[in-house]
Amino acid sequence: MWTFLPLVLAGLMGAAGVALAALAAHTAPGAGLDGASRMLLIHAVAVLAAGALAASGRLWNAAAHLATAGWIVGGVLFAGDITLRALTGHKLFPMAAPTGGTLLIAAWLIFALAAAVSRRS
């Protein structure tokens, strides 16, 4: 069963992505916020797509949930660390952005696995 929580979080990621794009353009040009914005926007759409594919039975549900969790947590860590650095000069925690990026990559690999397994079924 696909729950509403990933959909709500995708909406929040999308809103944060647009807000960071505005900050990047008007407040802190060149501080990396444009990259953080893109990561949130792209992965918000990925969460929505995975949810739709899982709900339609075209994607292995358990792996879709795992991929969406990776995209959400990875996006928050990556964008959160970059945003905090740009606006305050402090890190979220050591290696937060690389950890988030690694989670994003792993989630895409899990999504690929989910698609491959679903295709075989």
Backbone as a printed PyTorch tensor [residue, N CA C, xyz], in Angstrom:
tensor([[[  0.8400,  -1.1870,   0.0000],
         [  0.0000,   0.0000,   0.0000],
         [  0.8810,   1.2450,   0.0000]],

        [[  0.5680,   2.1560,  -0.8540],
         [  1.3320,   3.3970,  -0.9580],
         [  0.7080,   4.4100,  -0.0150]],

        [[  1.4920,   4.9490,   0.8980],
         [  0.9550,   5.8910,   1.8790],
         [  1.0920,   7.3240,   1.3760]],

        [[  0.4170,   8.2100,   2.0470],
         [  0.4290,   9.6170,   1.6540],
         [  1.7140,  10.3270,   2.0650]],

        [[  2.4520,   9.8130,   3.0390],
         [  3.6240,  10.5130,   3.5570],
         [  4.6700,  10.8200,   2.4900]],

        [[  5.0800,   9.8580,   1.6390],
         [  6.0500,  10.2200,   0.6120],
         [  5.5300,  11.3110,  -0.3370]],

        [[  4.2370,  11.3190,  -0.5750],
         [  3.6650,  12.3410,  -1.4530],
         [  3.7160,  13.7150,  -0.7960]],

        [[  3.4190,  13.7680,   0.4860],
         [  3.5190,  15.0340,   1.2270],
         [  4.9650,  15.5200,   1.2510]],

        [[  5.8900,  14.6000,   1.5110],
         [  7.3000,  14.9760,   1.5550],
         [  7.7980,  15.4200,   0.1820]],

        [[  7.3040,  14.7980,  -0.8900],
         [  7.6650,  15.2320,  -2.2420],
         [  7.1830,  16.6590,  -2.4790]],

        [[  5.9860,  16.9710,  -2.0110],
         [  5.4790,  18.3340,  -2.1360],
         [  6.3340,  19.3300,  -1.3730]],

        [[  6.7740,  18.9480,  -0.1820],
         [  7.6440,  19.8270,   0.6150],
         [  9.0120,  19.9920,  -0.0480]],

        [[  9.5250,  18.9000,  -0.6250],
         [ 10.7930,  18.9840,  -1.3410],
         [ 10.6710,  19.9310,  -2.5400]],

        [[  9.5710,  19.8290,  -3.2620],
         [  9.3550,  20.7090,  -4.4050],
         [  9.2700,  22.1660,  -3.9890]],

        [[  8.5310,  22.4310,  -2.9320],
         [  8.4120,  23.8080,  -2.4370],
         [  9.7670,  24.3430,  -1.9820]],

        [[ 10.5220,  23.5180,  -1.2690],
         [ 11.8490,  23.9360,  -0.8130],
         [ 12.7810,  24.1610,  -1.9990]],

        [[ 12.6440,  23.3360,  -3.0310],
         [ 13.4660,  23.5050,  -4.2230],
         [ 13.2150,  24.8390,  -4.9050]],

        [[ 11.9540,  25.2330,  -5.0080],
         [ 11.6230,  26.5320,  -5.6110],
         [ 12.1330,  27.6650,  -4.7240]],

        [[ 11.9650,  27.5370,  -3.4210],
         [ 12.4460,  28.5710,  -2.4970],
         [ 13.9640,  28.7170,  -2.5830]],

        [[ 14.6760,  27.5910,  -2.6830],
         [ 16.1310,  27.6670,  -2.8000],
         [ 16.5560,  28.2830,  -4.1280]],

        [[ 15.7900,  28.0330,  -5.1850],
         [ 16.0940,  28.6620,  -6.4740],
         [ 15.9790,  30.1790,  -6.3590]],

        [[ 14.9600,  30.6320,  -5.6500],
         [ 14.7940,  32.0770,  -5.4430],
         [ 15.9350,  32.6410,  -4.6010]],

        [[ 16.3010,  31.9260,  -3.5400],
         [ 17.4390,  32.3720,  -2.7200],
         [ 18.7230,  32.4120,  -3.5380]],

        [[ 18.9090,  31.4000,  -4.3770],
         [ 20.1170,  31.3450,  -5.2020],
         [ 20.1870,  32.5370,  -6.1440]],

        [[ 19.0480,  32.9210,  -6.6710],
         [ 19.0240,  34.0190,  -7.6320],
         [ 19.1190,  35.3930,  -6.9750]],

        [[ 18.5450,  35.5370,  -5.7930],
         [ 18.3970,  36.8760,  -5.2180],
         [ 19.2280,  37.1500,  -3.9690]],

        [[ 19.5930,  36.1150,  -3.2450],
         [ 20.2510,  36.3320,  -1.9620],
         [ 21.7000,  35.8730,  -1.9460]],

        [[ 21.9470,  34.6760,  -2.4500],
         [ 23.2900,  34.1020,  -2.3380],
         [ 23.7520,  33.5020,  -3.6670]],

        [[ 23.8950,  34.3270,  -4.7150],
         [ 24.3680,  33.7840,  -5.9920],
         [ 25.7550,  33.1530,  -5.8400]],

        [[ 25.9290,  32.0060,  -6.4740],
         [ 27.2180,  31.3400,  -6.4390],
         [ 27.5120,  30.5590,  -5.1820]],

        [[ 26.5570,  30.4660,  -4.2700],
         [ 26.7890,  29.7650,  -3.0010],
         [ 26.4270,  28.2870,  -3.0670]],

        [[ 25.9680,  27.8160,  -4.2260],
         [ 25.6200,  26.4020,  -4.3670],
         [ 24.1490,  26.1060,  -4.1620]],

        [[ 23.3600,  27.1200,  -3.8660],
         [ 21.9360,  26.8800,  -3.6190],
         [ 21.1920,  26.4370,  -4.8750]],

        [[ 21.7000,  26.8250,  -6.0510],
         [ 21.0570,  26.3800,  -7.2790],
         [ 21.1640,  24.8660,  -7.4330]],

        [[ 22.2980,  24.2980,  -7.0640],
         [ 22.4650,  22.8380,  -7.0970],
         [ 21.5730,  22.1470,  -6.0840]],

        [[ 21.4720,  22.7090,  -4.8970],
         [ 20.5920,  22.1460,  -3.8680],
         [ 19.1430,  22.1960,  -4.3440]],

        [[ 18.7760,  23.2970,  -4.9830],
         [ 17.4240,  23.4470,  -5.5190],
         [ 17.1240,  22.3680,  -6.5490]],

        [[ 18.0420,  22.1670,  -7.4820],
         [ 17.8360,  21.1430,  -8.5220],
         [ 17.6960,  19.7600,  -7.9290]],

        [[ 18.5210,  19.4460,  -6.9470],
         [ 18.4450,  18.1100,  -6.3410],
         [ 17.0770,  17.8710,  -5.7120]],

        [[ 16.5700,  18.8700,  -5.0090],
         [ 15.2530,  18.7030,  -4.3850],
         [ 14.1510,  18.5910,  -5.4310]],

        [[ 14.1920,  19.4440,  -6.4490],
         [ 13.1380,  19.4210,  -7.4650],
         [ 13.1370,  18.1170,  -8.2520]],

        [[ 14.3000,  17.6650,  -8.6750],
         [ 14.3950,  16.4210,  -9.4500],
         [ 13.9080,  15.2390,  -8.6270]],

        [[ 14.3360,  15.1810,  -7.3790],
         [ 13.9870,  14.0200,  -6.5620],
         [ 12.5550,  14.0770,  -6.0360]],

        [[ 11.9760,  15.2590,  -5.9490],
         [ 10.5470,  15.3460,  -5.6300],
         [  9.7340,  14.6910,  -6.7330]],

        [[ 10.0910,  14.9610,  -7.9700],
         [  9.3950,  14.3470,  -9.1020],
         [  9.6440,  12.8340,  -9.1280]],

        [[ 10.8660,  12.4180,  -8.8040],
         [ 11.1680,  10.9840,  -8.7640],
         [ 10.3130,  10.2710,  -7.7200]],

        [[ 10.1340,  10.8860,  -6.5610],
         [  9.2780,  10.2870,  -5.5140],
         [  7.8540,  10.1350,  -6.0280]],

        [[  7.3420,  11.1650,  -6.6890],
         [  5.9770,  11.0950,  -7.2320],
         [  5.8630,  10.0110,  -8.2850]],

        [[  6.8430,   9.9220,  -9.1750],
         [  6.8100,   8.9130, -10.2370],
         [  6.8870,   7.5050,  -9.6630]],

        [[  7.7700,   7.2970,  -8.7050],
         [  7.8850,   5.9710,  -8.0980],
         [  6.5890,   5.5840,  -7.3970]],

        [[  5.9750,   6.5510,  -6.7370],
         [  4.6940,   6.2720,  -6.0860],
         [  3.6250,   5.8750,  -7.0850]],

        [[  3.5500,   6.5880,  -8.1850],
         [  2.5530,   6.2720,  -9.2130],
         [  2.8260,   4.9100,  -9.8380]],

        [[  4.0860,   4.6190, -10.1100],
         [  4.4350,   3.3280, -10.7010],
         [  4.1690,   2.1780,  -9.7430]],

        [[  4.4800,   2.3580,  -8.4740],
         [  4.2190,   1.3070,  -7.4910],
         [  2.7260,   1.1010,  -7.3030]],

        [[  1.9680,   2.1960,  -7.2340],
         [  0.5230,   2.0880,  -7.0460],
         [ -0.1500,   1.4020,  -8.2320]],

        [[  0.4170,   1.5610,  -9.4180],
         [ -0.1660,   0.9300, -10.6100],
         [  0.2950,  -0.5120, -10.7790]],

        [[  1.1850,  -0.9700,  -9.9120],
         [  1.6770,  -2.3410,  -9.9970],
         [  2.8230,  -2.5180, -10.9770]],

        [[  3.3620,  -1.4410, -11.4880],
         [  4.4460,  -1.5270, -12.4720],
         [  5.8310,  -1.5040, -11.8450]],

        [[  5.8880,  -1.3440, -10.5410],
         [  7.1780,  -1.2800,  -9.8500],
         [  7.0650,  -2.0650,  -8.5570]],

        [[  8.0930,  -2.8210,  -8.2520],
         [  8.1400,  -3.6030,  -7.0130],
         [  7.9720,  -2.6450,  -5.8420]],

        [[  6.8820,  -2.8170,  -5.1110],
         [  6.4530,  -1.8660,  -4.0840],
         [  7.4890,  -1.6670,  -2.9780]],

        [[  8.0480,  -2.7500,  -2.4500],
         [  9.0070,  -2.6340,  -1.3450],
         [ 10.2470,  -1.8480,  -1.7790]],

        [[ 10.7430,  -2.1360,  -2.9610],
         [ 11.9200,  -1.4170,  -3.4510],
         [ 11.5720,   0.0310,  -3.7870]],

        [[ 10.3670,   0.2640,  -4.2710],
         [  9.9390,   1.6440,  -4.5500],
         [  9.9260,   2.4600,  -3.2670]],

        [[  9.4430,   1.8730,  -2.1830],
         [  9.4470,   2.5670,  -0.8890],
         [ 10.8800,   2.8490,  -0.4290]],

        [[ 11.7510,   1.8910,  -0.6060],
         [ 13.1480,   2.0710,  -0.2060],
         [ 13.8170,   3.1660,  -1.0480]],

        [[ 13.5550,   3.1590,  -2.3540],
         [ 14.1240,   4.1930,  -3.2300],
         [ 13.6020,   5.5710,  -2.8400]],

        [[ 12.3080,   5.6790,  -2.6000],
         [ 11.7650,   6.9960,  -2.2410],
         [ 12.3190,   7.4750,  -0.9060]],

        [[ 12.4960,   6.5660,   0.0380],
         [ 13.0990,   6.9560,   1.3200],
         [ 14.5180,   7.4710,   1.0970]],

        [[ 15.2680,   6.8020,   0.2260],
         [ 16.6230,   7.2460,  -0.0860],
         [ 16.6390,   8.6090,  -0.7410]],

        [[ 15.6930,   8.8390,  -1.6700],
         [ 15.6270,  10.1460,  -2.3330],
         [ 15.2560,  11.2520,  -1.3470]],

        [[ 14.3400,  10.9500,  -0.4500],
         [ 13.9150,  11.9670,   0.5160],
         [ 15.0330,  12.2730,   1.5100]],

        [[ 15.5780,  11.2490,   2.1410],
         [ 16.6350,  11.4720,   3.1390],
         [ 17.8880,  12.0350,   2.4710]],

        [[ 18.2650,  11.4610,   1.3370],
         [ 19.4420,  11.9410,   0.6270],
         [ 19.2920,  13.3840,   0.1740]],

        [[ 18.1120,  13.7230,  -0.3420],
         [ 17.8620,  15.1010,  -0.7760],
         [ 17.9210,  16.0830,   0.3720]],

        [[ 17.3460,  15.6970,   1.5010],
         [ 17.3620,  16.5770,   2.6740],
         [ 18.7920,  16.7650,   3.1830]],

        [[ 19.5580,  15.6880,   3.2580],
         [ 20.9400,  15.8130,   3.7220],
         [ 21.7720,  16.6530,   2.7630]],

        [[ 21.6750,  16.3560,   1.4680],
         [ 22.4700,  17.0730,   0.4780],
         [ 22.0940,  18.5520,   0.4470]],

        [[ 20.8320,  18.8330,   0.2130],
         [ 20.3860,  20.2260,   0.0960],
         [ 20.4570,  20.9490,   1.4350]],

        [[ 20.1440,  20.2510,   2.5140],
         [ 20.1950,  20.8760,   3.8370],
         [ 21.5890,  21.3200,   4.2080]],

        [[ 22.5810,  20.4760,   3.9270],
         [ 23.9540,  20.8340,   4.2540],
         [ 24.4300,  22.0160,   3.4130]],

        [[ 24.1540,  21.9870,   2.1110],
         [ 24.5630,  23.0840,   1.2400],
         [ 23.8760,  24.3840,   1.6580]],

        [[ 22.5890,  24.2970,   1.9620],
         [ 21.8410,  25.4870,   2.3640],
         [ 22.3680,  26.0630,   3.6720]],

        [[ 22.5950,  25.2070,   4.6350],
         [ 23.1150,  25.6700,   5.9270],
         [ 24.4850,  26.3250,   5.7680]],

        [[ 25.3320,  25.7240,   4.9550],
         [ 26.6620,  26.3060,   4.7130],
         [ 26.5420,  27.6750,   4.0470]],

        [[ 25.6410,  27.7740,   3.0510],
         [ 25.4950,  29.0290,   2.3030],
         [ 24.9310,  30.1480,   3.1740]],

        [[ 23.9850,  29.8060,   4.0410],
         [ 23.2970,  30.8470,   4.8060],
         [ 23.9200,  31.1420,   6.1630]],

        [[ 24.5910,  30.1600,   6.7620],
         [ 25.1440,  30.3720,   8.1030],
         [ 26.6430,  30.1420,   8.1990]],

        [[ 27.2170,  29.4720,   7.2100],
         [ 28.6330,  29.1330,   7.2750],
         [ 28.9290,  27.8980,   8.0940]],

        [[ 27.8960,  27.2110,   8.5780],
         [ 28.0620,  26.0000,   9.3830],
         [ 27.6080,  24.7730,   8.5940]],

        [[ 28.1610,  23.6150,   8.9480],
         [ 27.7730,  22.3500,   8.3420],
         [ 26.6140,  21.7390,   9.1200]],

        [[ 25.8150,  20.9320,   8.4260],
         [ 24.7750,  20.1600,   9.0950],
         [ 25.4430,  19.1770,  10.0450]],

        [[ 26.3630,  18.3960,   9.5290],
         [ 27.2860,  17.5490,  10.2860],
         [ 28.3800,  17.1380,   9.3060]],

        [[ 29.5230,  16.6630,   9.7740],
         [ 30.5960,  16.3040,   8.8420],
         [ 30.1250,  15.2550,   7.8250]],

        [[ 30.4210,  15.5060,   6.5640],
         [ 30.1000,  14.5960,   5.4610],
         [ 28.6050,  14.4800,   5.1710]],

        [[ 27.7950,  15.4520,   5.5860],
         [ 26.3520,  15.3770,   5.3430],
         [ 26.0320,  15.4100,   3.8490]],

        [[ 26.6050,  16.3500,   3.1070],
         [ 26.3130,  16.4480,   1.6670],
         [ 26.7930,  15.2050,   0.9150]],

        [[ 28.0170,  14.7290,   1.1440],
         [ 28.4250,  13.5040,   0.4480],
         [ 27.5890,  12.2770,   0.8360]],

        [[ 27.1890,  12.2140,   2.0910],
         [ 26.3200,  11.1150,   2.5240],
         [ 24.9790,  11.1990,   1.8020]],

        [[ 24.4350,  12.4010,   1.7220],
         [ 23.1830,  12.5850,   1.0060],
         [ 23.3180,  12.2250,  -0.4610]],

        [[ 24.4040,  12.6490,  -1.0870],
         [ 24.6320,  12.3110,  -2.4860],
         [ 24.7580,  10.8140,  -2.7020]],

        [[ 25.4390,  10.1430,  -1.7900],
         [ 25.5800,   8.6890,  -1.8830],
         [ 24.2200,   8.0040,  -1.7400]],

        [[ 23.3960,   8.4920,  -0.8360],
         [ 22.0420,   7.9400,  -0.6830],
         [ 21.2170,   8.1560,  -1.9520]],

        [[ 21.3670,   9.3130,  -2.5840],
         [ 20.6390,   9.5800,  -3.8260],
         [ 21.0490,   8.5860,  -4.9120]],

        [[ 22.3410,   8.3480,  -5.0490],
         [ 22.8240,   7.3800,  -6.0370],
         [ 22.3100,   5.9860,  -5.7170]],

        [[ 22.4040,   5.5850,  -4.4480],
         [ 21.9300,   4.2570,  -4.0490],
         [ 20.4350,   4.1010,  -4.3190]],

        [[ 19.6780,   5.1530,  -4.0690],
         [ 18.2320,   5.0890,  -4.3130],
         [ 17.9330,   4.8970,  -5.7900]],

        [[ 18.6990,   5.5440,  -6.6690],
         [ 18.5070,   5.3340,  -8.1140],
         [ 18.8340,   3.9010,  -8.4970]],

        [[ 19.8500,   3.3110,  -7.8970],
         [ 20.1800,   1.9130,  -8.1770],
         [ 19.0820,   0.9780,  -7.6760]],

        [[ 18.5110,   1.2890,  -6.5190],
         [ 17.3930,   0.4960,  -5.9920],
         [ 16.1890,   0.6260,  -6.9100]],

        [[ 15.9400,   1.8270,  -7.4020],
         [ 14.8480,   2.0370,  -8.3550],
         [ 15.0710,   1.1910,  -9.6050]],

        [[ 16.2890,   1.1720, -10.1280],
         [ 16.6090,   0.3490, -11.3090],
         [ 16.3600,  -1.1210, -11.0140]],

        [[ 16.7590,  -1.5800,  -9.8360],
         [ 16.5180,  -2.9680,  -9.4380],
         [ 15.0340,  -3.2540,  -9.3620]],

        [[ 14.2820,  -2.3290,  -8.7750],
         [ 12.8330,  -2.5000,  -8.6640],
         [ 12.1950,  -2.6270, -10.0380]],

        [[ 12.6560,  -1.8220, -10.9760],
         [ 12.1140,  -1.8840, -12.3340],
         [ 12.4740,  -3.2060, -12.9970]],

        [[ 13.7150,  -3.6610, -12.8010],
         [ 14.1410,  -4.9230, -13.4000],
         [ 13.3780,  -6.1040, -12.8300]],

        [[ 13.1920,  -6.1150, -11.5250],
         [ 12.4480,  -7.2120, -10.8830],
         [ 10.9960,  -7.1880, -11.3180]],

        [[ 10.4100,  -6.0020, -11.4140],
         [  9.0130,  -5.8740, -11.8330],
         [  8.8310,  -6.3540, -13.2670]],

        [[  9.8160,  -6.0900, -14.1160],
         [  9.7490,  -6.5060, -15.5230],
         [  9.7590,  -8.0290, -15.6420]],

        [[ 10.4760,  -8.6880, -14.7550],
         [ 10.5690, -10.1630, -14.7990],
         [  9.3010, -10.8200, -14.2810]],

        [[  8.5590, -10.1320, -13.4520],
         [  7.3450, -10.7320, -12.8430],
         [  6.2180, -10.8490, -13.8390]]])
